[in-house]
Amino acid sequence: MKKLGIGLLFVVLVIFTGCIKQPEVPKYTINQVDKIGYIIEESGDVYHAHMGTTIFNNLEKDYAYNWQLEKEIDSLMKENVKRELINLKEKGISFSDVDKLIVAEDGKWVIKNKEAYTKLKNGLGLKAVLVIHQTGTYVQTGRDPILMKRSGLASHNLFGLKRYFAVSAYDNDLYLLNPVAIVRQPDVERASVIYDTVMSSFQERSGFEKPKDIENITKDELVKVREKIVDLLDSLTLDIDSFLVD
């Protein structure tokens, strides 16, 4: 278990990301008949980040409760996205093959893996690739934000007033293959309050009960967290069709 320097880390990341110049996204068109590949990053361990009354009460912990959220996302993609989708994993392509395929360098979009790019564009005839990945996610608390490295549970305690959040760290990047660019899905909801000491309505809706031991949360105590994260992923995939339109 590690202690968190959340505020300092947030400031550093904001300064760093603010210095990166992002190229403009060119005009593009993705028609109903265009083929779109997709790849999903595995969810891995469940992550818990806690902010206490003082910095000495902060903690973070990984739990080896693999929720396999990628399987939930795959099912939701097939149900919610009305496009011709190709699961790249079924074509022998891994997440690492596609991740960072295109990057921003010196104000331009640059292809970093030309072999993979050629296979995707010419071999599979894809117009674009949807990269569904986990990213650092900030949960607003009214104080410093809680940084979530992966999907899981964020908790906040200030003088005995507790609030818990289910957090999906998943985001979508659309890698355009012609023209070359990256388009990021806007307005992605990644966190939802599931327990609040003052407002019982959150707990009533989620069914979540606060853990008996904040430093050792059981798999059963996290069941309702996973259920809410799947709800967030459902919303994420429902918005993909409109996101694919320039």
C-alpha positions as CSV (number, residue, x, y, z in Angstrom):
1,M,0.0,0.0,0.0
2,K,1.4,3.4,-1.0
3,K,0.7,6.9,0.2
4,L,-0.6,9.4,-2.3
5,G,0.8,12.9,-3.1
6,I,-2.3,13.6,-5.1
7,G,-2.2,17.4,-5.3
8,L,1.4,17.6,-6.3
9,L,1.0,15.0,-9.0
10,F,-2.0,16.7,-10.4
11,V,-0.2,20.0,-10.8
12,V,2.8,18.4,-12.5
13,L,0.6,16.5,-15.0
14,V,-1.4,19.7,-15.8
15,I,1.8,21.6,-16.4
16,F,3.3,18.8,-18.5
17,T,0.2,18.2,-20.7
18,G,-0.3,21.9,-21.2
19,C,3.1,22.1,-22.9
20,I,2.3,19.5,-25.6
21,K,1.0,21.0,-28.8
22,Q,-1.7,19.0,-30.4
23,P,-2.1,19.1,-34.2
24,E,-5.4,20.0,-35.7
25,V,-7.7,17.2,-36.8
26,P,-8.4,17.4,-40.6
27,K,-11.8,17.0,-42.0
28,Y,-12.8,13.4,-42.3
29,T,-15.9,11.3,-43.2
30,I,-16.7,7.9,-41.9
31,N,-19.7,6.4,-43.8
32,Q,-22.0,3.6,-42.7
33,V,-20.2,1.2,-45.1
34,D,-16.7,2.0,-43.8
35,K,-15.0,-0.7,-41.8
36,I,-13.9,0.3,-38.3
37,G,-11.5,-1.8,-36.2
38,Y,-11.5,-1.7,-32.5
39,I,-9.2,-2.9,-29.7
40,I,-9.8,-3.0,-26.0
41,E,-7.2,-2.7,-23.3
42,E,-7.6,-5.3,-20.5
43,S,-8.9,-3.9,-17.2
44,G,-6.4,-5.7,-15.0
45,D,-6.4,-5.3,-11.2
46,V,-9.1,-3.3,-9.5
47,Y,-7.7,0.1,-8.2
48,H,-8.6,1.9,-5.0
49,A,-7.5,5.4,-4.2
50,H,-8.5,7.0,-0.9
51,M,-8.2,10.6,0.3
52,G,-8.5,11.1,4.0
53,T,-8.8,14.1,6.3
54,T,-5.0,14.7,6.1
55,I,-2.4,13.5,3.6
56,F,-1.2,10.9,6.1
57,N,-4.6,9.2,5.7
58,N,-4.3,8.9,1.9
59,L,-3.7,5.5,0.4
60,E,-3.8,3.6,-2.8
61,K,-4.1,-0.2,-3.4
62,D,-4.4,-2.7,-6.2
63,Y,-6.7,-5.7,-5.8
64,A,-6.3,-8.8,-7.8
65,Y,-10.0,-9.0,-8.6
66,N,-9.8,-9.0,-12.3
67,W,-13.2,-7.8,-13.5
68,Q,-12.5,-8.5,-17.2
69,L,-14.2,-5.3,-18.1
70,E,-12.9,-5.7,-21.7
71,K,-15.5,-8.5,-22.2
72,E,-18.3,-6.3,-21.0
73,I,-17.1,-3.5,-23.4
74,D,-17.0,-6.0,-26.3
75,S,-20.5,-7.1,-25.6
76,L,-21.8,-3.5,-25.3
77,M,-20.0,-2.5,-28.5
78,K,-21.9,-5.2,-30.4
79,E,-25.2,-4.1,-28.8
80,N,-24.9,-0.3,-28.9
81,V,-22.7,0.6,-32.0
82,K,-24.6,0.4,-35.3
83,R,-21.5,0.2,-37.5
84,E,-19.5,-2.5,-39.2
85,L,-17.0,-3.2,-36.5
86,I,-14.0,-5.6,-36.6
87,N,-12.6,-6.9,-33.3
88,L,-8.8,-6.7,-34.0
89,K,-8.0,-9.2,-31.3
90,E,-9.9,-11.8,-33.4
91,K,-7.5,-10.9,-36.3
92,G,-4.4,-11.7,-34.2
93,I,-3.7,-8.0,-33.4
94,S,-2.9,-7.1,-29.8
95,F,-3.5,-3.8,-27.9
96,S,0.3,-3.1,-27.9
97,D,0.3,-3.4,-31.8
98,V,-2.1,-0.5,-32.1
99,D,-1.5,1.6,-29.0
100,K,0.5,4.7,-30.0
101,L,0.2,3.7,-33.7
102,I,-0.3,7.4,-34.4
103,V,1.2,10.2,-32.2
104,A,1.6,13.9,-32.2
105,E,5.1,15.1,-32.9
106,D,6.2,18.7,-33.6
107,G,2.7,19.8,-34.3
108,K,2.0,17.0,-36.8
109,W,0.4,13.5,-36.8
110,V,3.0,10.8,-37.2
111,I,2.6,7.1,-38.0
112,K,4.9,5.3,-35.5
113,N,4.3,1.7,-36.6
114,K,4.1,1.6,-40.4
115,E,3.9,-2.2,-40.6
116,A,0.8,-2.3,-38.4
117,Y,-0.6,0.8,-40.2
118,T,-0.3,-0.9,-43.6
119,K,-1.9,-4.1,-42.3
120,L,-4.8,-2.2,-40.8
121,K,-5.4,0.1,-43.8
122,N,-4.6,-2.1,-46.8
123,G,-4.8,-5.6,-45.4
124,L,-8.0,-5.2,-43.5
125,G,-9.4,-2.3,-45.4
126,L,-10.1,-0.2,-42.4
127,K,-11.0,3.5,-42.4
128,A,-10.3,3.9,-38.7
129,V,-9.4,2.1,-35.5
130,L,-11.2,2.7,-32.2
131,V,-8.7,2.3,-29.4
132,I,-10.5,1.8,-26.1
133,H,-8.0,2.3,-23.3
134,Q,-7.7,3.2,-19.7
135,T,-6.3,6.6,-18.8
136,G,-5.5,8.6,-15.7
137,T,-8.9,9.9,-14.4
138,Y,-9.4,12.7,-11.9
139,V,-12.3,12.5,-9.5
140,Q,-13.4,15.9,-8.2
141,T,-13.8,16.0,-4.4
142,G,-14.1,19.8,-3.7
143,R,-10.5,19.6,-2.4
144,D,-7.6,18.1,-4.4
145,P,-8.8,15.7,-7.1
146,I,-8.3,12.0,-6.6
147,L,-6.2,10.5,-9.4
148,M,-7.4,7.0,-10.5
149,K,-4.8,5.1,-12.5
150,R,-7.3,2.4,-13.6
151,S,-11.0,1.5,-13.1
152,G,-12.1,0.9,-9.6
153,L,-13.2,2.7,-6.4
154,A,-12.3,6.2,-5.2
155,S,-13.1,7.2,-1.7
156,H,-13.1,10.5,0.2
157,N,-13.3,11.1,4.0
158,L,-13.3,14.6,5.5
159,F,-13.8,14.6,9.3
160,G,-16.0,11.5,9.1
161,L,-18.0,12.6,6.1
162,K,-17.6,9.9,3.5
163,R,-18.2,9.7,-0.2
164,Y,-17.4,6.8,-2.6
165,F,-17.2,6.9,-6.3
166,A,-17.3,4.1,-8.9
167,V,-14.8,5.0,-11.6
168,S,-14.4,3.8,-15.1
169,A,-11.0,4.9,-16.4
170,Y,-11.9,3.9,-20.0
171,D,-11.7,6.4,-22.8
172,N,-12.0,6.2,-26.6
173,D,-9.4,7.4,-29.2
174,L,-10.3,7.2,-32.9
175,Y,-7.2,6.6,-35.0
176,L,-8.0,7.9,-38.5
177,L,-6.0,6.0,-41.1
178,N,-6.8,8.3,-44.0
179,P,-6.4,11.2,-43.3
180,V,-4.1,10.4,-40.4
181,A,-5.1,11.8,-37.1
182,I,-6.4,11.0,-33.6
183,V,-9.9,12.1,-32.5
184,R,-10.8,11.9,-28.9
185,Q,-14.3,11.2,-27.7
186,P,-15.6,14.3,-25.8
187,D,-17.6,14.5,-22.6
188,V,-17.0,11.0,-21.3
189,E,-18.5,10.4,-17.9
190,R,-16.1,8.3,-15.9
191,A,-17.1,8.7,-12.3
192,S,-20.4,8.3,-10.4
193,V,-21.1,8.8,-6.7
194,I,-22.4,5.6,-5.1
195,Y,-22.3,6.5,-1.4
196,D,-22.6,9.8,0.5
197,T,-22.8,10.1,4.3
198,V,-25.1,13.1,4.0
199,M,-27.3,12.1,1.0
200,S,-28.6,8.6,1.4
201,S,-30.2,8.6,-2.1
202,F,-26.8,7.7,-3.7
203,Q,-26.6,4.5,-1.7
204,E,-30.3,3.7,-2.2
205,R,-29.8,3.8,-6.0
206,S,-26.4,2.0,-6.1
207,G,-26.9,-0.6,-3.3
208,F,-23.3,0.0,-2.3
209,E,-22.4,-0.3,1.4
210,K,-19.2,1.2,2.7
211,P,-16.4,-1.3,3.4
212,K,-15.8,-2.6,6.9
213,D,-12.0,-2.0,6.5
214,I,-11.0,0.8,4.1
215,E,-7.5,-0.8,3.7
216,N,-8.7,-4.3,2.9
217,I,-11.8,-4.3,0.8
218,T,-13.3,-7.6,-0.1
219,K,-14.4,-8.8,-3.6
220,D,-18.0,-8.9,-2.5
221,E,-17.9,-5.4,-1.2
222,L,-16.9,-4.2,-4.7
223,V,-19.7,-6.0,-6.6
224,K,-21.9,-2.9,-6.7
225,V,-18.9,-0.8,-7.8
226,R,-18.4,-3.1,-10.8
227,E,-22.1,-2.9,-11.7
228,K,-22.0,0.9,-11.8
229,I,-18.9,0.9,-13.9
230,V,-20.6,-1.3,-16.4
231,D,-23.4,1.3,-16.5
232,L,-20.8,4.0,-17.3
233,L,-19.3,1.8,-20.0
234,D,-22.8,1.4,-21.5
235,S,-23.1,5.2,-21.8
236,L,-19.6,5.3,-23.3
237,T,-20.5,2.9,-26.1
238,L,-23.9,4.4,-26.7
239,D,-22.2,7.7,-27.6
240,I,-19.8,6.1,-30.1
241,D,-22.0,6.4,-33.2
242,S,-22.4,10.2,-32.9
243,F,-18.7,10.4,-32.0
244,L,-17.7,8.8,-35.3
245,V,-19.4,11.7,-37.3
246,D,-17.1,14.6,-38.1
